[in-house]
Amino acid sequence: MEISKRSNDQQSNKHHRSDRFFAVDGKWYYRTREKIHLGPYEALEEAEDGLIAYLRYLHVAERRE
């Protein structure tokens, strides 16, 4: 799946994907563009999979609008 920017997002050459993931008390979370924290996940890889599922959901929702 290719992840693209929303048309109303500012264009930037800086992409800090690692900033989306963080751990608290051994549990992993990811942060959305809207600054929502989603988790917990047992492992970083699970949080990455959760983010991919979230982005796919948004992609489908945008297509229905």
TORTI-925055 format. One line per field, with one value per residue: residue in three letters; x, y, z of N, C-alpha, C, O in turn. Coordinates in nm, 3 decimals, padded with zeros to 5 digits. Atoms other than C-alpha are relative to their C-alpha. Layout:
BEGIN
rest: [ALA | ...]
n.u: [X | ...]
n.v: [Y | ...]
n.w: [Z | ...]
ca.u: [X | ...]
ca.v: [Y | ...]
ca.w: [Z | ...]
c.u: [X | ...]
c.v: [Y | ...]
c.w: [Z | ...]
o.u: [X | ...]
o.v: [Y | ...]
o.w: [Z | ...]
end
This chain:
BEGIN
rest: [MET | GLU | ILE | SER | LYS | ARG | SER | ASN | ASP | GLN | GLN | SER | ASN | LYS | HIS | HIS | ARG | SER | ASP | ARG | PHE | PHE | ALA | VAL | ASP | GLY | LYS | TRP | TYR | TYR | ARG | THR | ARG | GLU | LYS | ILE | HIS | LEU | GLY | PRO | TYR | GLU | ALA | LEU | GLU | GLU | ALA | GLU | ASP | GLY | LEU | ILE | ALA | TYR | LEU | ARG | TYR | LEU | HIS | VAL | ALA | GLU | ARG | ARG | GLU]
n.u: [00.085 | -00.074 | 00.059 | -00.018 | 00.043 | 00.131 | -00.016 | -00.007 | -00.120 | -00.112 | -00.105 | -00.125 | -00.097 | -00.032 | 00.098 | -00.050 | 00.089 | -00.033 | 00.065 | 00.136 | -00.001 | -00.064 | 00.030 | 00.028 | 00.011 | -00.018 | 00.106 | -00.024 | 00.110 | -00.034 | 00.065 | 00.055 | -00.022 | 00.091 | -00.059 | 00.069 | -00.088 | 00.071 | -00.071 | -00.138 | -00.041 | -00.107 | -00.128 | -00.006 | 00.052 | 00.146 | 00.042 | -00.015 | 00.113 | 00.118 | -00.002 | 00.034 | 00.145 | 00.066 | -00.013 | 00.089 | 00.137 | 00.018 | 00.002 | 00.133 | 00.098 | -00.012 | 00.055 | 00.146 | 00.053]
n.v: [-00.118 | -00.126 | -00.099 | -00.133 | -00.113 | -00.057 | -00.118 | -00.122 | 00.001 | -00.078 | 00.083 | -00.009 | 00.104 | 00.070 | 00.102 | 00.059 | 00.110 | 00.055 | -00.083 | 00.050 | 00.115 | -00.021 | 00.103 | -00.042 | 00.118 | 00.121 | 00.014 | -00.087 | -00.083 | -00.089 | -00.131 | -00.039 | -00.141 | -00.080 | 00.008 | 00.103 | 00.112 | 00.126 | 00.114 | 00.049 | 00.119 | 00.071 | -00.017 | -00.107 | 00.052 | 00.000 | -00.140 | -00.033 | 00.063 | -00.076 | -00.125 | 00.033 | 00.027 | -00.130 | -00.076 | 00.064 | -00.040 | -00.139 | -00.003 | 00.048 | -00.099 | -00.117 | 00.036 | 00.004 | -00.136]
n.w: [00.000 | 00.005 | -00.088 | 00.058 | -00.081 | 00.030 | 00.085 | -00.080 | -00.083 | 00.051 | 00.058 | -00.073 | 00.032 | -00.122 | -00.037 | -00.123 | -00.033 | -00.131 | -00.102 | -00.021 | -00.089 | -00.129 | -00.099 | -00.137 | -00.086 | 00.078 | 00.101 | 00.115 | 00.050 | 00.111 | -00.004 | 00.130 | 00.036 | -00.084 | -00.134 | -00.078 | -00.032 | 00.010 | -00.055 | 00.002 | 00.072 | -00.070 | 00.069 | 00.100 | 00.126 | -00.010 | 00.013 | 00.142 | 00.069 | -00.038 | 00.078 | 00.138 | 00.003 | -00.019 | 00.123 | 00.099 | -00.037 | 00.042 | 00.147 | 00.041 | -00.044 | 00.088 | 00.131 | -00.011 | -00.018]
ca.u: [00.000 | 00.135 | 00.075 | 00.017 | -00.034 | -00.378 | -00.435 | -00.470 | -00.144 | 00.154 | 00.427 | 00.749 | 01.067 | 01.097 | 00.924 | 00.968 | 00.782 | 00.969 | 00.810 | 00.476 | 00.581 | 00.658 | 00.663 | 00.518 | 00.564 | 00.672 | 00.366 | 00.382 | 00.159 | 00.142 | 00.041 | -00.188 | -00.159 | -00.447 | -00.229 | -00.440 | -00.247 | -00.357 | -00.252 | -00.129 | 00.052 | 00.288 | 00.559 | 00.668 | 00.587 | 00.228 | 00.200 | 00.332 | 00.069 | -00.195 | -00.090 | -00.110 | -00.462 | -00.562 | -00.430 | -00.613 | -00.933 | -00.887 | -00.819 | -01.144 | -01.339 | -01.207 | -01.311 | -01.668 | -01.703]
ca.v: [00.000 | 00.339 | 00.606 | 00.952 | 01.293 | 01.441 | 01.724 | 01.978 | 01.877 | 02.106 | 01.964 | 01.887 | 01.699 | 01.595 | 01.272 | 01.151 | 00.822 | 00.709 | 01.000 | 00.820 | 00.529 | 00.537 | 00.304 | 00.357 | 00.095 | -00.162 | -00.113 | 00.040 | 00.314 | 00.521 | 00.883 | 00.995 | 01.326 | 01.444 | 01.378 | 01.079 | 00.803 | 00.452 | 00.132 | -00.039 | -00.306 | -00.569 | -00.504 | -00.227 | -00.449 | -00.483 | -00.105 | -00.069 | -00.317 | -00.122 | 00.200 | 00.034 | -00.092 | 00.256 | 00.418 | 00.163 | 00.240 | 00.613 | 00.550 | 00.353 | 00.614 | 00.899 | 00.713 | 00.689 | 01.063]
ca.w: [00.000 | -00.092 | 00.170 | 00.032 | 00.184 | 00.211 | -00.035 | 00.246 | 00.420 | 00.391 | 00.171 | 00.353 | 00.270 | 00.631 | 00.724 | 01.079 | 01.082 | 01.392 | 01.580 | 01.545 | 01.768 | 02.138 | 02.436 | 02.784 | 03.056 | 02.797 | 02.575 | 02.227 | 02.086 | 01.771 | 01.727 | 01.443 | 01.257 | 01.473 | 01.782 | 01.895 | 02.070 | 01.977 | 02.152 | 02.357 | 02.159 | 02.296 | 02.035 | 01.801 | 01.502 | 01.625 | 01.658 | 01.302 | 01.182 | 01.375 | 01.202 | 00.861 | 00.940 | 01.059 | 00.740 | 00.524 | 00.714 | 00.651 | 00.283 | 00.245 | 00.443 | 00.224 | -00.091 | 00.038 | 00.094]
c.u: [00.089 | -00.074 | 00.029 | -00.050 | -00.140 | 00.022 | 00.013 | 00.120 | 00.108 | 00.107 | 00.130 | 00.091 | 00.037 | -00.112 | 00.057 | -00.092 | 00.027 | -00.062 | -00.141 | -00.006 | 00.072 | -00.045 | -00.020 | -00.021 | 00.004 | -00.107 | 00.022 | -00.128 | 00.046 | -00.087 | -00.049 | 00.035 | -00.085 | 00.042 | -00.078 | 00.097 | -00.081 | 00.089 | -00.070 | 00.017 | 00.118 | 00.137 | -00.010 | -00.060 | -00.152 | -00.055 | 00.011 | -00.114 | -00.130 | -00.009 | -00.039 | -00.150 | -00.079 | 00.004 | -00.086 | -00.144 | -00.029 | -00.011 | -00.137 | -00.106 | 00.002 | -00.062 | -00.152 | -00.062 | -00.043]
c.v: [00.123 | 00.101 | 00.137 | 00.106 | 00.041 | 00.130 | 00.129 | 00.003 | 00.086 | -00.096 | 00.022 | -00.113 | -00.080 | -00.096 | -00.076 | -00.111 | -00.053 | 00.081 | -00.049 | -00.110 | 00.034 | -00.108 | 00.064 | -00.128 | -00.130 | -00.027 | 00.104 | 00.068 | 00.069 | 00.124 | 00.033 | 00.146 | 00.093 | -00.002 | -00.094 | -00.115 | -00.129 | -00.114 | -00.043 | -00.126 | -00.061 | 00.026 | 00.113 | -00.047 | -00.004 | 00.142 | 00.045 | -00.060 | 00.073 | 00.130 | -00.027 | -00.026 | 00.130 | 00.082 | -00.059 | 00.038 | 00.143 | 00.011 | -00.043 | 00.103 | 00.123 | -00.028 | 00.000 | 00.138 | 00.062]
c.w: [00.000 | 00.086 | -00.057 | 00.096 | -00.039 | -00.077 | 00.080 | 00.095 | -00.063 | -00.052 | 00.078 | -00.045 | 00.123 | 00.034 | 00.119 | 00.046 | 00.140 | 00.113 | 00.031 | 00.105 | 00.130 | 00.097 | 00.136 | 00.081 | -00.080 | -00.104 | -00.108 | -00.047 | -00.126 | 00.009 | -00.142 | -00.028 | 00.085 | 00.147 | 00.093 | 00.021 | -00.001 | 00.044 | 00.126 | -00.084 | 00.075 | -00.060 | -00.101 | -00.132 | 00.000 | -00.012 | -00.145 | -00.081 | 00.031 | -00.077 | -00.145 | -00.013 | 00.014 | -00.129 | -00.111 | 00.027 | -00.046 | -00.152 | -00.052 | 00.036 | -00.090 | -00.136 | 00.001 | 00.012 | -00.130]
o.u: [00.181 | -00.195 | 00.144 | -00.126 | -00.181 | 00.124 | 00.071 | 00.135 | 00.121 | 00.131 | 00.166 | 00.046 | 00.102 | -00.229 | 00.158 | -00.159 | -00.066 | -00.081 | -00.198 | -00.113 | 00.176 | -00.150 | 00.049 | -00.107 | -00.069 | -00.103 | 00.065 | -00.237 | 00.166 | -00.196 | 00.026 | 00.085 | -00.051 | -00.031 | -00.080 | 00.165 | -00.181 | 00.207 | -00.183 | -00.079 | 00.195 | 00.238 | -00.119 | -00.134 | -00.214 | -00.159 | -00.075 | -00.168 | -00.216 | -00.118 | -00.116 | -00.213 | -00.180 | -00.097 | -00.144 | -00.220 | -00.134 | -00.091 | -00.192 | -00.197 | -00.104 | -00.119 | -00.215 | -00.183 | -00.090]
o.v: [00.134 | 00.118 | 00.173 | 00.078 | 00.027 | 00.196 | 00.226 | 00.098 | 00.092 | -00.202 | 00.136 | -00.224 | -00.184 | -00.058 | -00.145 | -00.098 | -00.090 | 00.030 | -00.013 | -00.134 | 00.099 | -00.170 | 00.159 | -00.210 | -00.224 | -00.131 | 00.216 | 00.010 | 00.077 | 00.121 | 00.021 | 00.217 | 00.209 | 00.047 | -00.074 | -00.158 | -00.141 | -00.119 | 00.001 | -00.200 | 00.009 | 00.025 | 00.146 | 00.028 | 00.021 | 00.163 | 00.117 | 00.006 | 00.089 | 00.170 | 00.049 | 00.020 | 00.148 | 00.141 | 00.015 | 00.066 | 00.169 | 00.088 | 00.021 | 00.129 | 00.178 | 00.062 | 00.018 | 00.153 | 00.176]
o.w: [00.081 | 00.073 | -00.081 | 00.189 | -00.155 | -00.060 | 00.032 | 00.171 | -00.186 | 00.006 | 00.109 | -00.074 | 00.112 | 00.040 | 00.107 | 00.148 | 00.211 | 00.223 | 00.134 | 00.161 | 00.131 | 00.078 | 00.173 | 00.048 | -00.049 | -00.170 | -00.081 | -00.043 | -00.154 | 00.065 | -00.238 | 00.059 | 00.107 | 00.234 | 00.215 | -00.073 | 00.071 | 00.009 | 00.148 | -00.110 | 00.140 | 00.011 | -00.147 | -00.197 | -00.104 | -00.074 | -00.195 | -00.170 | -00.056 | -00.120 | -00.203 | -00.108 | -00.054 | -00.168 | -00.191 | -00.066 | -00.104 | -00.204 | -00.142 | -00.044 | -00.122 | -00.198 | -00.103 | -00.002 | -00.132]
end
